Amino acid sequence: MLSRLRAKSEGKLAKQICKVVLDHFENQYSKELGDSWNTVRDILISPALWQHAVLFNRFSYPTALEEELHLKGYCPLIEGSLSYYPKSMKCYFSRIPSRMPSERHQIGSLKKYYLLNAASLLPVLALELKDGEKVLDLCAAPGGKSIALLQCAYPGYLHCNEYDSLRLRWLRQTLESFIPQPLINVIKVSESDGRELGHAQPEVFDKVLVDAPCSNDRSWLFSSDSQKAAYRIHQRRNLPLLQIELLRSAIRTLRPGGILVYSTCTLSKAENQDVISEILNSNHNIVPVDIREIVRTYSKHFTFAPIDHEYGFMVIPDRGKAWGPMYVAKLKKK
């Protein structure tokens, strides 16, 4: 296994950093993050330093693997004193950068684990999903957060939506690989424009997750085509409007008293804090929810950017804690 891990790591290292993107990020994030950007940049451009978490599938629990990971020094990642942590969610990580091989998709066989950036579990935890609730994952592909939601609770109804047809196929395969048939019956998968779902399904859901399309800093840095990268950076200015429209649609799908969690995997203030500020300023039926408990509980495992944590936080990559970027904000509909 170690040789395979080395081969994967060397393959990552062989990727070329896209100078167009790095220069753009350098200009923006050195201003927005200050001194923190130097460390964040060093982690983002060094895949050998990246860490991966192992989320267990409770529907095909890998008992033997759990024992093996314990022997290898893996630690449970986010179990702790969080008041609403679901005991059914099990996730492990190694303190040294490493990556297990992914399991192959096999029709009729459930996978035992899902590899992910551990920070992507934080928006799932912030949603506080309970058994029987109706939940919408508005931008669901590739499906990791939908899988994580189902490790937390048994929803009465889970609607997984993805507008991009290629990513939709990926989402369907992920769900088929991890979820047993009886539970598949309470899951709906759709290919709708998320901006229109609010009109189609008003006040239906108890909880909504909007893991919005965003700049995706990690992958953009390794863009192989510099011309496409330059075009992507030019189009980046349009993302906040899309994110705001998705959030407004998501708000319409929420019942009064319902909870919405917004997340991105970018460091960009324009796509994070500014988007949430616009939503709070223009929607009088939406109030922020304090999620500082997550920051207090998991500061040992994650490094949080020095921003206002009252209704949102941002995980930034750090040495020994190479998780993120991941921005999370939590809102409630009156």
N, C-alpha and C positions, 0 to 999 in steps of 0.2 A: 504493500500500500504506500509506503514512504516514497518508493521510486515513482509511483504514479503521481503522488502529490508534488514531487519535485518537477516532474515533466509538465504538470499543469502550471506550476508557478513560473517555470522558465518560459512557457508559452505566453503567459501574460506579460512577462518582462519584455518579450520580443516585440510587443506592440509599441508603436511609435506614438509619442505624445504629440498632439496637434498644437503647433505653436500659435496658430490663429486663435484657437480657443483659450489656450493658456494666457496669452497676452491680454485677451478680453477679460478673463477672470481676474488676472493680476490687477488690472486697472480698477475694476469694480470692487472686488472683495477686499483689497488692501484698504480701501476707504471704509467699507461697511463693517469689517471685522477687526480692523486695526492690527495690533501685533499678533493676534490669534491666527491671522491668515498665513503667516510663514509656516507654522506647524501644520495647519490644515492642508496647505498646498503640498508640503513634503509628503504627507500621507497619501493624498489623492494621486500623485504622480508616481507612487511606488507600490505597485500591486503586491510585491513581496511582503509588505507590511500589513496588508488587508487581513481582516479576520472574518470568519464565517461561523454562524451559529447553526445548530442542528435542532430543528423543531420536530419533536416526535409526533407521529400520527396515532392518536388514541384509538382509532378504529382498526389498527394493525400494529399493536404496541410492540416495539423492538426490545424485549427484555434482555436478550443476550447482548445486543449492542449497548444498552445502558450499562451493563456490567463492564463491558470492554472499555467504554469511554471513561468510567470511573477509574479503572486501572491505569489508563493513559493520562490521568490528571485533569480530565475535563470537569468543569464545574457547572452547576445549575445557574442559568443566567439571571433570570429576573424573578425568581421566587423571593419572597421577602415580606416585609411588613405592610405592603400596600393593602389597604383595607378590603379592596374588592378583587384581589388577585384570584383568578380561577384555578383551583387545585388540579383541574384536569389538563392544564397546559404545562407541558414539560419541554424545556429548551436547555441545551448544553453548549458550552464553548470551551476552547482551549485558550490559555493565557498567552501562548506563543502563536504567531500567525501560522495557520494551517488550513487545509481544506480537504474534507472527505470527498471521495468520488460520488457523483450523483447516481441515483438509481435510474435504471432504464424503464420507460413506460412499457408495461405489458398488459394487454387487454385481459380483463377478468381477474387481475391481481392488484391488490392495494400496496402502494409504497409505504415504507415504514418511517421515512423521515423526509423533511424538506429543508434544503439549505438556503439560508437567507442572511441578510444584514440584520443583526439583532434589533437595530433601532426601528425597523419596520414593524415590530410588534407593539411599539408604544402607542400608535394611534388605535390599534385594536384594543389594547387595555383601556385606553381613555374612553372608549365607547361604552364600557361596562355592560356588555350584552348579557341578558338573562334569558333563561329558558322560556320559550313560548312567544318571545317578542318577534315582531315583523321588522326585518332589517333590509336595507338597500345598500349594496356596494355599487356605487354609481359608475365608477371607472375601474372595473374589476380585474382586467388582465394584468399580469399573467396568472393571477389567482392565488398568490401567496397569502394575501390578507384575508381572502374568503376562507381559505383553509385554516388560517389561524383563528378566525371568528368561530369556526365550528369546533375548534379545540377548547373553546371557552364555555360554550353553552349549546343547547339544542333549540334553535329558533323555531317559532311556529311557521315562519315563512322567510326564506332568504332569496332576494332578487339580485342576481349578478348581471350587471349590464356592461357591455363593451361595444363601442361604436366602430372600432377598427376591425375589419373582417379577418385579417391575418392574426391579430392578437386574440380575437374571439375564438379561433380554433385552438390556440394555445390555452386559453382559459378552460374550454371544454375538456381538453385532455388532462389538465391539472385536476379538475374536479373528478373526472373519471378515475384518475390514478389514486386519489386519496379518500374518497367518500363512498361508503357502502350504499348499495342500491336503495334500501328503505329510506335513507336520508335524502337521496337524490330526488325523491318524490316531493320534498318540501322546498326544493330549489328551482327557481326559474332563471334561465339564461336568455338574455335578449341582446339585440344588436341595434339599440335605439340611440339617437342623438341625445345625450344626457341633458342637453339644454331644453329638450321638449318633454322630458318625463314628468316634470312638475305639472304640466297642463293635463297630461294623460292620467296621472295617478295622484290627485291632490289629497293631502292629509291621510295617507295610507299607512305610513311607517312610524314605528316607535323610535328607531335608530337609523341614521344614515351616515355612511362613510364616503367621503369624497377625497380619494387619493388621486389628486388631479394631475393631468398631463402637465409637465413642467420641464425645466431646462436639463434635468438629470445630469448633474455636474460630473459624476464619475465617468459615465459612458461618453459624454461629449468630449472629454479631455483626450480620448483615444479614437477620435473620428479619423477614419482612414483617408477620407477625401477632403482636402482642405477647401475646395470650392463649395462643396455641400456644407461644410462646417461654417464657412463665411455666410452662406445664405441662411443657415439655421440661426446664427447669431443675429442677422438682420431681422428675421421673423420673430425673434425672441420677444420683441417689444409688444407683440400681439397676445402673448400668453396671459398676462393679467386680466385682460378683458374676457378671454375664454374662461378663465378660472372663476371670475365673478359671475358670469352667466351660468356656469355649472352650479355654483353655490346658490344662486337665486332659485334655480330649478329645484335643487335639493331641498331648500327651505319649504317650497310649495308642497313637496311630497310628505313633509313631516306633519304628524298630528300635533295639536297644541300640547305642550309639555314634553315633546320629543327632543332627542339629543342628536346633534350633528357634529362629527369630527372631520376636520379638514387637514390634509397632510400633503407634503411634497418632499421630493428628495433633492432639493436645490437649496443653496445658501442665499439666494436672491431675495433681498428685502422687498422688491417690487412684486414678487410672486408669493410672498409670505405675509409679513406684518401689514403691508400696504393693502393687500387684498382683503384681509380681515377687517382692517380699519374702515374700508369702503363699505363692506357689508354691514358693520355695526352702525355706521353713520347713515345708511340709507334704508335700513329695515328696523322699524321701531318695535317690531314684535320679536326681535332676536336679542338675547343678552349673552354675554360671555360667561363661561363656567370656569371657576378656579381649578387649575390642574397642577398647582405647585406641589401637591403631594407626590406626584410622579417624580418631579425633579429632586425633591428631598430624599425619596426612597432609593432612587437609582443613580445618584451622583457617584457612587462607588464604581458602577459599571460603565457609565456614559459621561462624556464631557459636554456640558451645556453652555451654549454661547451666552455672553453677558447681555441678554436682552430682557425686557419685561416679561416675567414668567406668569403673570396673573391669569391670562387666558390663552397663552401660547408659549411654547418653548422650542428651541432648536438644538438638536444634537449635532456636534461638529467632531470630525475625526481628530484623534489625538494619539500620541504614542502609547501603545499598550491598550488603548481603547479606540480602535480604528473603526468605530461605527459611525454611520451617517454619511452625508448630511441627511437630516430628517427634521422637518418642521411640522409641529402639531399644534392645532388650536381646537378648542371645544366650545360649542355654542348651544344655546337652548331656545326653543321656540315658546313664547308665552301662550 
